[in-house]
């Protein structure tokens, strides 16, 4: 099982040099994948959680491709309705080519109504638009050889029943995001596998993005979220996810306070602790 890192590409402490240090730190620690989030307009609903500056993910990942050698690069998640599907197909293909085939395209439907309004995209149609655009992206890749170099996996985000269905129908992997409990994720994976059987579709790979919050002592209770607790609990979560069949697990050390971006060393220390205990191995 591979382990990756979700990097904050937003907030008061984020700038090109900090992003470069994030990327090189994650790669040096042996992590397999670096992912960035997506917002195009920092409307008030976005700014409340992810304030400016917010670096557009394709642009930022192109920069990071040039300062890294091995680590895969991904979006967690790009909001599909925000861009014309042919533009999305072209940007993803070019980034994959420029990075030497290292792109993972994580996708989602979005949630920020004010941002949809600012972009002139109907919020109520975001699910249908996502499905339409994903089909168009795949068609562009299939029909135009210059749109891509090598396969680009599509990870479909979304923890809802609709997100699971979209992953089965249109994705290569299901990419549930944060706030996941062990029992809740097991149940959801069971539903995904059952749905794939009903639809006669392959079961998508499992690639969850979980919190990373280390505590000095173990956290009790069945509602403890995956990735939080003592280092022993976090390593145990990774082991259980491997047994559940996860292909990749993405650790997200951002705990919700934008001021954290002013102190990235705290997150780097937590990632180093996990690396020491889990020992992710650099790949060629």
Buried (B, 14 or more C-beta within 10 A) or exposed (E): BBBBBBBBBBBEBBEEEBBBBBBBBBBEBBBBBBBBBBBBBBBEBBBEBBBBBBBBBBEBBBBBBEEBEEBBBBBBBBBBBBBEBBEBBBBBBBBBBBBEEBBBBBBBBBEBEBBBBBBEBEBEEBBEBBBBBBEBBBBBBEEEEEBBBEEBBBBBBBBEEEBBBBBBBBBBBBBBBBEBBBEBBEEBBEEBBEBBEEEEBEBBBBBBBBBBBBEEEEEEEEEBBBBBBBBEBBBBBBEBBEEBEBBBBBBBBBEEEBEBBBEBEEBBEBBEBBBEEBEBEEEE
